[in-house]
């Protein structure tokens, strides 16, 4: 690793905002501007970049010079970069977000307030930058459980686009598994098992930007479905019999997921967006289910299911 920006010559901040970056120059400026506008001021920003260009470093130096920046000499998956950021963090509260998000001014203040009410893990609301059918379909597939307009309450997962972990919770759970894109799901399960189920705070809003096209999104859904199935089998110690039953359920999984998203969308005021993008969502759900099925088939055919999980992850 290259030298990180020097430590601030003052008392540690309450909050450390940890951000992984990789070829993020197209969205970084808007992201940094959102941080500059936060009404909550007692925080540091740590950006861990693993793409080889120097544009990110220049943007950070120009737009948020107080941020601590580290350049990795090699590619890091997002959760590996987040783990490195936490190693550098000074705050008692660790907040994760992404460089393709734009944080509302009250975002950090709302997360911190929720933590002060006794919630060791807090997840914020996910709004959308963009208005095309593709962007809305992607957003609903990924973030239906955390839409603005939803009611505060418990959630099963805290996506790292907007998540707060109290330091004591992080130390109890341990770092992210750094070789999987689904590690925020695994982290949430482990936090819940230790008595820290994520709390949804709808006033803590980030707006997410979604790039790519439908073809690349379908491929991502398939790969993420494989990854999720491997982590679930590992964490829940599932058998070949369970994998076989899950494989048989493949035809209904996309429809069940669409119904779940529909309920969330209606409750959060996203009914029209859901109806207009339902066919695109169904295609994405099918790609995810096929990814899961691929992992389940490997489990059924292998003599050692654990070997499939180790090789896949």
C-alpha positions as CSV (number, residue, x, y, z in Angstrom):
1,X,0.0,0.0,0.0
2,X,1.1,3.6,-0.6
3,X,1.3,6.0,2.3
4,X,-2.1,7.1,3.5
5,X,-2.8,10.7,4.0
6,X,-1.5,11.9,7.4
7,X,-3.6,11.6,10.5
8,X,-5.5,14.7,11.7
9,X,-3.7,16.6,14.4
10,X,-6.8,16.6,16.7
11,X,-9.1,14.4,18.7
12,X,-10.5,11.4,16.9
13,X,-13.8,11.9,15.1
14,X,-16.9,10.2,16.2
15,X,-17.6,8.8,12.7
16,X,-15.3,7.3,10.0
17,X,-16.8,7.1,6.5
18,X,-15.1,4.3,4.6
19,X,-15.3,4.3,0.8
20,X,-13.9,1.7,-1.7
21,X,-13.1,3.1,-5.1
22,X,-12.3,1.4,-8.4
23,X,-12.4,3.3,-11.7
24,X,-14.8,5.7,-9.9
25,X,-13.8,9.0,-11.6
26,X,-17.1,9.5,-13.4
27,X,-19.1,9.6,-10.1
28,X,-16.6,10.6,-7.5
29,X,-17.0,14.4,-7.9
30,X,-20.8,14.2,-7.1
31,X,-20.1,11.8,-4.2
32,X,-17.5,14.1,-2.7
33,X,-19.8,17.1,-3.0
34,X,-22.5,15.2,-1.1
35,X,-20.1,14.6,1.7
36,X,-19.1,18.3,1.8
37,X,-22.7,19.2,2.4
38,X,-23.3,17.0,5.4
39,X,-24.9,18.8,8.4
40,X,-23.1,16.4,10.7
41,X,-19.5,17.5,10.9
42,X,-17.7,15.2,13.3
43,X,-16.5,12.7,10.8
44,X,-13.4,11.7,8.7
45,X,-13.5,10.2,5.2
46,X,-11.2,7.3,4.2
47,X,-11.0,6.4,0.5
48,X,-9.2,3.2,-0.5
49,X,-8.7,3.2,-4.3
50,X,-7.4,0.2,-6.2
51,X,-7.6,1.3,-9.8
52,X,-4.3,2.4,-11.3
53,X,-5.2,5.8,-12.6
54,X,-4.3,9.0,-10.7
55,X,-7.6,10.8,-11.4
56,X,-9.3,9.7,-8.2
57,X,-6.4,11.0,-6.0
58,X,-6.6,14.4,-7.9
59,X,-10.4,14.6,-7.4
60,X,-10.1,13.9,-3.7
61,X,-7.3,16.4,-3.2
62,X,-9.2,19.1,-5.0
63,X,-12.8,18.4,-3.7
64,X,-12.2,17.0,-0.2
65,X,-8.6,17.7,0.9
66,X,-9.3,16.7,4.4
67,X,-10.1,13.1,3.3
68,X,-7.6,10.4,4.0
69,X,-6.7,8.7,0.8
70,X,-4.9,5.3,0.2
71,X,-3.8,3.9,-3.1
72,X,-3.6,0.1,-3.3
73,X,-1.0,-1.3,-5.7
74,X,-3.3,-4.1,-6.7
75,X,-7.0,-4.7,-7.3
76,X,-9.1,-5.0,-4.2
77,X,-12.7,-6.3,-4.3
78,X,-15.0,-3.8,-2.5
79,X,-15.2,-5.6,0.8
80,X,-11.4,-6.0,0.9
81,X,-11.0,-2.3,0.4
82,X,-13.6,-1.6,3.1
83,X,-11.7,-3.9,5.6
84,X,-8.5,-1.9,4.8
85,X,-10.4,1.4,5.4
86,X,-11.6,0.1,8.8
87,X,-8.0,-0.7,9.7
88,X,-7.2,3.0,9.2
89,X,-10.4,4.4,10.8
90,X,-10.3,6.3,14.0
91,X,-14.1,6.7,14.7
92,X,-16.2,4.9,17.2
93,X,-18.9,4.6,14.5
94,X,-18.0,3.2,11.1
95,X,-20.1,4.2,8.1
96,X,-19.9,2.5,4.7
97,X,-21.0,4.0,1.4
98,X,-20.0,3.9,-2.3
99,X,-18.6,6.4,-4.7
100,X,-21.6,6.0,-7.0
101,X,-23.9,7.4,-4.3
102,X,-24.9,11.0,-3.6
103,X,-25.5,11.5,0.1
104,X,-28.3,13.8,1.2
105,X,-27.2,16.5,3.6
106,X,-28.9,14.9,6.6
107,X,-27.6,11.4,5.8
108,X,-24.9,11.1,8.5
109,X,-26.9,13.0,11.1
110,X,-29.8,10.5,10.7
111,X,-27.5,7.5,10.9
112,X,-25.8,8.8,14.0
113,X,-29.1,9.7,15.7
114,X,-30.4,6.1,15.1
115,X,-27.2,4.7,16.6
116,X,-27.8,6.9,19.7
117,X,-31.1,5.2,20.2
118,X,-29.3,1.9,20.8
119,X,-29.0,0.4,17.3
120,X,-25.5,-1.1,16.7
121,X,-26.1,-1.6,13.0
122,X,-28.1,1.0,11.0
123,X,-29.0,1.0,7.3
124,X,-30.2,4.0,5.4
125,X,-32.6,4.5,2.6
126,X,-31.6,4.1,-1.1
127,X,-33.0,6.7,-3.5
128,X,-32.2,6.7,-7.2
129,X,-30.2,9.0,-9.5
130,X,-31.9,8.6,-12.9
131,X,-35.3,7.9,-14.2
132,X,-35.1,5.4,-17.1
133,X,-37.0,2.1,-16.9
134,X,-33.7,0.3,-16.8
135,X,-32.4,2.3,-13.9
136,X,-35.6,1.9,-11.9
137,X,-35.7,-1.9,-12.6
138,X,-32.1,-2.2,-11.3
139,X,-32.9,-0.1,-8.3
140,X,-35.9,-2.1,-7.3
141,X,-34.1,-5.4,-7.8
142,X,-31.3,-4.3,-5.5
143,X,-32.8,-2.0,-3.0
144,X,-36.6,-2.6,-2.7
145,X,-36.2,-3.3,1.1
146,X,-34.6,0.1,1.7
147,X,-36.6,2.6,-0.5
148,X,-37.3,6.1,0.7
149,X,-40.8,6.3,2.0
150,X,-40.5,2.9,3.8
151,X,-41.2,2.6,7.5
152,X,-38.4,2.5,10.0
153,X,-37.8,-1.0,11.5
154,X,-35.8,-4.1,11.4
155,X,-34.2,-5.4,8.3
156,X,-32.4,-8.7,7.5
157,X,-29.5,-7.0,5.6
158,X,-27.6,-3.7,5.7
159,X,-26.2,-3.1,2.3
160,X,-22.8,-1.2,2.4
161,X,-24.1,1.5,0.1
162,X,-25.4,3.1,3.4
163,X,-24.6,1.2,6.6
164,X,-23.4,2.1,10.1
165,X,-21.6,-0.3,12.4
166,X,-20.8,0.7,16.0
167,X,-17.1,-0.1,16.7
168,X,-18.0,-2.7,19.3
169,X,-20.3,-4.5,16.9
170,X,-17.6,-4.6,14.2
171,X,-15.1,-6.0,16.6
172,X,-17.6,-8.7,17.8
173,X,-18.5,-9.7,14.3
174,X,-15.1,-9.4,12.6
175,X,-14.2,-8.0,9.2
176,X,-16.0,-8.6,5.9
177,X,-15.2,-11.8,4.0
178,X,-13.1,-10.1,1.4
179,X,-13.5,-12.4,-1.5
180,X,-17.2,-12.1,-2.1
181,X,-19.6,-9.4,-3.3
182,X,-22.3,-10.7,-1.0
183,X,-20.3,-10.2,2.2
184,X,-22.5,-7.4,3.5
185,X,-25.3,-10.0,3.6
186,X,-23.1,-12.4,5.5
187,X,-22.0,-9.6,7.9
188,X,-25.6,-8.7,8.6
189,X,-26.5,-12.3,9.4
190,X,-23.6,-12.6,11.8
191,X,-24.4,-9.3,13.5
192,X,-28.0,-10.4,13.9
193,X,-26.8,-13.7,15.4
194,X,-25.0,-11.6,18.1
195,X,-28.0,-9.5,18.9
196,X,-27.5,-6.6,16.5
197,X,-30.1,-6.9,13.8
198,X,-29.9,-4.0,11.3
199,X,-32.2,-1.1,11.9
200,X,-33.6,0.8,8.9
201,X,-33.6,4.6,9.2
202,X,-35.5,6.0,6.2
203,X,-34.3,9.6,6.9
204,X,-30.7,8.6,6.1
205,X,-30.8,8.8,2.3
206,X,-28.3,8.2,-0.4
207,X,-29.2,8.3,-4.1
208,X,-27.6,5.6,-6.1
209,X,-26.4,5.7,-9.7
210,X,-26.7,2.6,-11.8
211,X,-24.5,2.2,-14.9
212,X,-24.2,-0.5,-17.5
213,X,-27.0,-2.0,-19.7
214,X,-29.5,-4.8,-19.4
215,X,-27.1,-7.4,-20.7
216,X,-24.4,-6.6,-18.2
217,X,-27.0,-6.4,-15.4
218,X,-28.3,-9.8,-16.2
219,X,-24.8,-11.2,-16.1
220,X,-24.2,-9.5,-12.7
221,X,-27.4,-11.0,-11.3
222,X,-26.4,-14.5,-12.4
223,X,-23.0,-14.1,-10.8
224,X,-24.4,-12.6,-7.6
225,X,-26.9,-15.4,-7.4
226,X,-24.1,-18.0,-7.5
227,X,-22.1,-16.0,-4.9
228,X,-25.1,-15.7,-2.6
229,X,-25.9,-19.4,-2.8
230,X,-22.4,-20.3,-1.9
231,X,-22.4,-18.0,1.1
232,X,-25.8,-19.3,2.3
233,X,-24.7,-22.9,2.0
234,X,-21.5,-22.2,3.9
235,X,-23.1,-20.1,6.7
236,X,-26.2,-22.3,7.2
237,X,-24.4,-25.6,6.6
238,X,-27.0,-26.7,4.0
239,X,-27.1,-30.3,2.7
240,X,-27.4,-31.8,-0.8
241,X,-31.1,-32.5,0.1
242,X,-31.7,-28.8,0.7
243,X,-29.9,-27.9,-2.5
244,X,-32.0,-30.4,-4.4
245,X,-35.2,-28.9,-3.1
246,X,-34.0,-25.4,-3.8
247,X,-33.2,-26.5,-7.4
248,X,-36.7,-27.9,-7.8
249,X,-38.2,-24.6,-6.7
250,X,-36.3,-22.7,-9.4
251,X,-39.4,-21.9,-11.6
252,X,-41.2,-20.1,-8.8
253,X,-38.3,-18.2,-7.3
254,X,-38.3,-15.3,-9.8
255,X,-42.1,-14.8,-9.3
256,X,-41.8,-15.0,-5.5
257,X,-39.1,-12.4,-5.5
258,X,-41.1,-10.1,-7.8
259,X,-44.1,-10.4,-5.4
260,X,-41.8,-9.5,-2.5
261,X,-40.4,-6.4,-4.3
262,X,-44.0,-5.4,-5.3
263,X,-45.1,-5.4,-1.6
264,X,-42.1,-3.2,-0.6
265,X,-42.6,-0.9,-3.6
266,X,-46.3,-0.3,-2.9
267,X,-45.6,0.4,0.8
268,X,-42.9,2.9,-0.1
269,X,-44.8,4.8,-2.8
270,X,-43.0,3.2,-5.8
271,X,-46.0,1.4,-7.2
272,X,-45.9,2.9,-10.7
273,X,-42.2,2.3,-11.0
274,X,-42.7,-1.3,-10.0
275,X,-45.5,-1.9,-12.5
276,X,-43.7,-0.3,-15.4
277,X,-40.5,-2.3,-14.8
278,X,-41.9,-5.6,-13.7
279,X,-40.9,-7.5,-16.9
280,X,-37.3,-6.3,-16.6
281,X,-37.2,-7.2,-12.9
282,X,-38.6,-10.7,-13.7
283,X,-35.8,-11.2,-16.2
284,X,-33.2,-10.1,-13.6
285,X,-34.8,-12.4,-11.0
286,X,-34.6,-15.3,-13.4
287,X,-30.9,-14.6,-14.0
288,X,-30.3,-14.6,-10.2
289,X,-32.2,-17.9,-9.8
290,X,-30.2,-19.5,-12.6
291,X,-27.0,-18.4,-10.7
292,X,-28.3,-20.0,-7.5
293,X,-29.3,-23.1,-9.4
294,X,-25.8,-23.4,-10.9
295,X,-24.3,-23.5,-7.4
296,X,-27.0,-26.0,-6.1
297,X,-26.3,-28.3,-9.1
298,X,-22.6,-28.3,-8.3
299,X,-23.4,-29.2,-4.6
300,X,-25.6,-32.1,-5.7
301,X,-23.0,-33.5,-8.1
302,X,-19.9,-33.0,-5.9
303,X,-18.8,-35.6,-3.3
304,X,-17.8,-32.7,-1.0
305,X,-20.2,-29.7,-0.9
306,X,-17.7,-27.8,1.2
307,X,-15.2,-28.1,-1.6
308,X,-17.6,-26.3,-4.0
309,X,-18.1,-23.5,-1.5
310,X,-14.3,-23.1,-1.0
311,X,-13.6,-23.1,-4.8
312,X,-16.4,-20.8,-5.6
313,X,-15.5,-18.2,-3.0
